[in-house]
Amino acid sequence: RVLFRSLVSLDGASYPIKNWSAHGFLAGAYSGQRAIGDKCVARIDIRQDPFAIAFATEVVIVRRDGGDLAGRFVSLPPANKAQVDAYFAFHARML
């Protein structure tokens, strides 16, 4: 699912999220310097009705190719994990 109003911010720049899960994200148009294995703090901002989820969390970069960058969440704060779980439960019911 392409999320046009969703962004990940890394190192002061924002990139569109192409896909995401409870475990991480795939961002497009990445032009930064992060490499596979890097750990950093990412700000995730998901805007897809009826949800507006925003949180910062530590991620590890797991893939970089063709302008795409994938990161895996190291840990989510409990309140944000509950939001993420609710998001995916809602969309699972919509299928």
LINTARA-V600389 format. One record per pair of residues at least 24 apart in sequence whose C-alpha atoms are under 6 Angstrom apart, sorted by the first residue. I is the first residue (numbers start at 1). J is the second residue. Records with the same first field share a line. If there is no record, write none. Layout:
# LINTARA-V600389
I=J + J
This chain:
# LINTARA-V600389
5=47
6=45 + 46 + 47
7=45
8=43 + 44
9=42 + 43
10=42
23=72 + 73
24=71 + 72 + 73
25=70 + 71
26=69 + 70
27=68 + 69
28=67 + 68
29=67
30=67 + 68
36=61 + 62 + 63
37=61
